[in-house]
Amino acid sequence: MSSPPQAEIKFRAQNQLSALFAALDSGTGQEVRRMLKTLTPQSIAQLLESSPPRIRQVLWGLIDRDIEGEVLQELSDEVRSQILNTMDTEEMVEIMEGLDADDIADILQQLPERIVAEVLSSMSETDRLRVESVLAYDENTAGGLMDTNTISVRPNLSLDVVLRYLRRHEQLPESTDSLFVVNRKGEYIGLLPLSKLLTTDPSVTVREVVNTDVEPIPADMPDTEVARLFEKYDWITAPVVDEENRLLGRITIDDVVDVIREDADHSLMSLAGLDEEEDTFAPVRRTARRRALWLGINLLTALLASWVISLFQNTLEKVVALAVLMPIVASMGGVAGSQTLTVVIRGMALGQIGKSNLNWLLSRELGSAALNALLWSLVIGLIAALWFGDLHIALIIVAAMVINLITAALAGAILPVVLRAIHIDPALAGGVALTTVTDVVGFMSFLGLATWYFG
């Protein structure tokens, strides 16, 4: 049976939200509680994130305690932090029971150190050690993503012994498609796929069927690189090792999907200078404060462009047509530069761009920009000549557009590399920097050439 289309899922979610809001408005808390019991933790998390803060707190209070932990791990960082701030240490410990170590670590990383220490001290020694092993690594690395709940076996065991060992478990860890083979020191050797375990002669040893082709993931590898490996090799799970090749845990596909989604959110929100964890229903003051920074930066760049225009005030007063045509040069440069900037940032995110191929990419972008500059500058030159009946203005805008489109392509290719080299996120700052370049160069070239010609 095929799954419902995305539009149907969204429609169903909106209906659920409307029904919950109607029940809350009528004051029937028991009806809301009953409705929440029919939903999955993922659906409840979506409803919470789709609700204003006041309603969000009411809904949280009506969720069954035994699924609060699962709902919590599905929430965005900001919404999760808001809910955590309403709990005491005892509630947090109770909610985290049964969660995987990596999910607990994600939650704890949002809490003050004092609270984290209290929560850890309230855990059993086994759970605390598992969580601390994940907390030892940055949350954006393989070590921060990994789950320490793994099943490992020795290479000298027979498959029959391994099968009997597995039957002693009440259940296997989620997304288990392979067992990890390690030596007596706990060093990773390879994988034993469950399919191989179930279809091979039980008398065969693990050593005879182990898959040693799958390389382990170093614990300090960035999560974006981990996501690329999963995408490239179609993994469901992968082992994580330390510097001595000792098995630390595993990363599962559900964790990788979260990384991919967060990266996509980051790219989208960064275009507007926003945080990917921005709460859609955050209070007015918090929202205004976060957006003020990039609005201020944009104002400074706009003032710089205006200052450049003011340098040619006398020329603008003499030739009014320049004021009419001036925005076209800057706008075309901005679009051309954004195309190159987007391609380069995407290539950097996918790990496709490095020192070895940057020159080729730069040449390609400059060539493409030159061809488009010739085409569209001639088009706008013809339009300007017919519009204002002045061939000289047409020639000036042709030259200015060629200059600005080539400069835009150059800036779009180089800016992301420079920003990354000085540890500034290209996705966040690239657009603002590029707009500044294309505006300043566009106005300077167009008005500068006009000033030189009309004197």
N, C-alpha and C positions, 0 to 999 in steps of 0.2 A: 504493500500500500504506500503510495507516494505521500511525502510530507506536505503540510499545507503551505501555500505560497506566503512569501514575506508580507505582502499586503494584508492577507487574512490574519496573520499573527498580530500585526500592528493594530488592526481593527478590533481584534479580540481583547488586546491589552487595554485599548481605550475604553471599550465597553466595561471591562472589569473596574477600571479606575472610576468611571462615571457612576457605576453601581455602588462602589465603596463610598464615594463622596456623598451620594444620595442617602445612604444608610447612616453615615456620620451626621449629616445635617438633620436627620429625623431623630437623632439621639438613641438609635438602637445599636448599642455596642455589641450585644450578643449576636446580632445578625452579621455585623462586620467580622467578629471572631469566627463565626461559622464559615463565612466566605473565604477568609484567609486560610482556613484548614484545608480547603479544596485546592489551594495553589502550591506550586513548587517553590522552594527557596529562591530560585532564580527569578520567578515571576513576582514574588513578594519584594525582592530587592529592587526590581524595576518599578514597582508601584511606589516604593518609598522614595526612590530618586525622582519620581514624577510628581511628588507631592510637595506643597509649600511646607516650611519648617514646622508650623503649629500642627498641621494634620499629620506630618511625619512622626512626631512624638506620640500622638494618640495611637496611630497604627502600630508603632513599635511596642507599645504597652499591651496590645491585644494579640501579639504573636505568641504562639506556644513556646515555652522555654526550651523544649528539647530540640527545636530547629533554629533557635536564635543564632547559634554559632555558624551554621551553614548560610543563613541569610547575611550575616555580618561579613563573611569572606567574599560574598558576591557584590558588595557595595563598593562604590568608588571611594578613594582615600578620604576625600573631604566629608562626604556624608557619613562614612564609618567613624571618622574622628568626632563628629558632632554627637553621635549616639554614644560613643565610648566615654565622652566627657560627662555623661549623665549617670555613669555607673560607679560603684565602689569596687575595691579589689576582689572581694568575695564573689560578686556577680561576674566579674571578668573571668575568674578561674573556672567558675561553673560553666560559663558559656563556651570556653575553649576546650572543655573535655570532649574527646573524640575527634577533634580536628587534627589534620596532619601537621607535622612540625613546621613545614614551610608556611602554611596558612597562619599558624600561631605567630610565627616570626613576623609575618607581614603586619599583623595586628599590633604586636608589641612595638614595632619600629615607629608607630605613630604616637606612642605614649611617652611621658616624661620618664627619665631614668629611675626616679624614686619609685614610680608605679611599676615599672618593669621589674625592678628588684623585688618588690613585694609579690608580684604575680609569680615570678620564677620560684621564690622561696616557698610559695604555697603549693607548688606542684610536687609530684612524686619525683624521686631522683632520676628514674629512667626517662620520664618525659622532659625533665629539666635539661638533662644532658643532650637529648635530641634537639631541643629548641636552641640551646646555647651553641651547638655545632653549626646551626644555620645562621644565627645572629652574628657569628664570628666573621661572616662575609658581607660585603656590600649587597644591598638588596637588588642592585642592577647587575649582578654577576650570576654565573651558574651556581655558585655556592649559596647565594641568597634565594635562588629559585628552587633548589633541590629539596626533595623529600627524603628523609633518612629511613623511612619505612621500606626496607628492601628485603628480598630473599636471596641469599647467596649459598652456593654449594661448592664442594671441593672437587677437583678434577678426577680424583681416584675413586669416587663413588660410582656404583652402578646405577643405571636409570631406575631400576626397581627400587633401590633404596631411596632415591630422590622422590619417587612417586609416593612411597609410604610416608616419607617426611612431610610432603605437601598435604597428605590426607589428615595429618595431625592438626593442621590449621583450620580454624572455623571458617575463615575466608581469606582470600588472597588480596593484597593491596590493589586498589583500583588501577586500571589501565596496565595490568601486568600481562605482557606478551612474551617475556623472556625472564629467565633466572640469570643471576650474575655468578660467574665462576671466578673464584679467588683461591689463592694459595694459603698456606698456614699463617702467613704474615698479613693476610687481608689484602694482598696486592691483586689488582684486577688482571684477569687473564683473557676473558671473553664472555660471550653470551651463550646460553642454552635456551633456544626458542621452545616455547611450550608445544608448538606443533611438532617439532622434532622429538621432544620428550614423549609425546603420546603415540607417535607412529613408528618408533624405532624399537628394536628388540630390547626388552628390559634388562637383559644380561650385559648389554654393551655399557662401557664406562662413559662417564661425562667427557673425559679427555678425547675420546674417539669422535665425538659429535660436536664439540664446542666450536662456536664460530668466533674466530680470532680476528676477523676482518674489520669489526666495528671498533674504531678508535674511541677511547674514553674522552670525556670533556673535562678540561682542567677547571678547577673550582673558581679560578679568577677570570675566566673568559666572560666578556660582556654578554649580557642577555640578548642583545640584537644579533650577535654572531651565533649564539646558540639557536635562535629562531631560524637563521639562514641554513644551518646544518640540518635542522629538522625538515625544513622545506625541501632541501636538496636531496636528502636520502629517504624521505617519507617515513621517518621514525615515529614510533608510538611512545617508546621510552628510551632513555640513554643513560649510561653510567657517568657519575661524576667522581673524579679522583683528586687527591692532593698532589703535592710536588713529588712525593715518593711513590706515586701510582697506587696508593691505598684507596680502596673503594670507600667513598663517603656517603653516597646516596644516589638518587636517580632523579631525572627530570622527566616529566610526563607531558604528553601533547596538550593537555588542558592548560598547563602553565604557560606553554609556548603560545597558545592562542591568545592568552591574556597579554603577553608581551607584544604580539603583533597588533592587537587592538589598541593598546596604549600608544604604540608608535604611530599608528594611524591617527589617533586622537591628537597626539602631540603635533604632528605635521599640519593637521587641519587648524587647530587652535593657534598654532604659532604664526600662521599667516596673518592673524589679527593681533598678535602680541599677547595672547592669553595662555593661561595654564591649562594643560589637558585635563586636570582634575577640577576645573571650574564647575561649581554646583549651579545647575540651571536655575534653582530656586534660592540661591544665596541671598542674604539680606542686602538692602540697598547700599549701606555704608561699605560693607566688605567688597561688593561688586564695584562700586565707584572707586574705591581706593586702589584696587588691582588694575583697573583700566586707566587710571590717571597717569601712570608712569609712561606708557607708550604713547598716550595722547600728548604728553609733554614733550617727549622726544620728537614726535611728528611735527609739533608746533615749531620746534627749533629748526628742523630741516626746512619747513615751509618758510620760515623767516629768512633762512639763508638764500633760498630761491628768490624770495621777494627782494632781498638786498641786491642780488645780481641784476634783477630787472631794473631796480632804481638807478643803477649805474648808467643805464641807457635811456633815461627819462627824456632827455632832449630829442633823441632820435625818434622815440615813440610819438612825441608831440608833433614832429614834422611829418611822419608817415604813419597815418592811422591804421593802414592796412596791416602793419606789423603786429599790432595788438590783436587783430582778428585771427591772424595765422599762427601766432606764437604758441598757443596751447597745443597745436597739432604736432609740432616738432617734439615737445616734451612727452606727449601722450604716446606717440609711436615708439619713441625710445624706451619708454617704460614698459610697454607691452613686449617689445623685442627682448629687452633685458630679462623680463620675468620668465619668458619661455626658456632662455638659456639657464637662468638661475634654477628653475624647477628641474630641468633635466640633470644638472650637475648635482643638486642636493639629493635627488632620487638615486643617482648613480653612487654617490658617497654612502647613502644609507644602505644600499645593497652590496657595498664593498666592491664595486666594479671600477672605481676610479683610484688611481695611485700615480706616483711619479712617472712610471713607465709609459702611461698612456695619456697623461694630462695634455702634453703638447699636441698629440693628434686630435684630441677633443677640442682643444682651443682653436686649432687650424680649421676644423670642420665648422665650428660655430662662427668663426670670422668669415669663412667663405659663404656660408648660408646667409649671414647678416649682410654681406656685401651685395649678393644677388638681390635680396629683398629690398635693400636700400636703393639700388638702382631702379628697380621696378616701381616701388611706391613713391620715390622722390620724383620720378618723371610724371607719375599720375598726378600728384599734388601740385607739381610745377605747372602742368597743363591747366589744371583747375584754377590755380592762382592767376595765371596769365589771362584766362578767359574772364575770370571774376573781376579782376581789378584793371585789366587792360594794360598791365605793366610787365614787360618781359624781365626787367631787372629784378623785381621782387620775386618773380618765379625762379630765376637762377639762384637767388640767395637762399630761398627755402629748399631748393634741390640740394645745394651744397651743405646746408645745415643739417638736413635730414640724413644725408649720407654719413656725415661726421657723427651724429648722435646715435644712429643705429649700430654703427660699427663699435663705437665706444660702449654702448649698452651690452652688446654681445661679449666684449672683452671683460667688462665689469661683472656680468652675470656668471662668467666662467671662473674668474679669479677670486671674487669676493668670498664665496663659500670656503675655498681653500685657505685663504688668509684668516678668515674668522675662526675656522676650526684650529688653525695653528696657534692662535692666541686664546684658545679655549672659550670661545663664544659660540653658542649654538647658531649655525647658519640658518636653520629653519626659522628661528626667532628673530634674528637681527638682519638677515640678508635682504628682506624686502624693503626695510626702511633705508638701509645703506644704498641699495640699488636706486630707489626712487630719488634720493638726494643726488646721486651721480647723474642720472638721466635728466633731471630737472635743471641742474646747474649747467651741465654741458650743453643741453638743448637750448636754454635761454642764452647762454654765453655765445655759442656759435652763431645762432640766428641773429641776435641783436648786435653781436660784435661785427659780423660781416656787413650787416645793414649800416652800422655806424661808419665802418671803413669806406663803404661805397658812397653813401649819401653825404658823408663828411659833416 
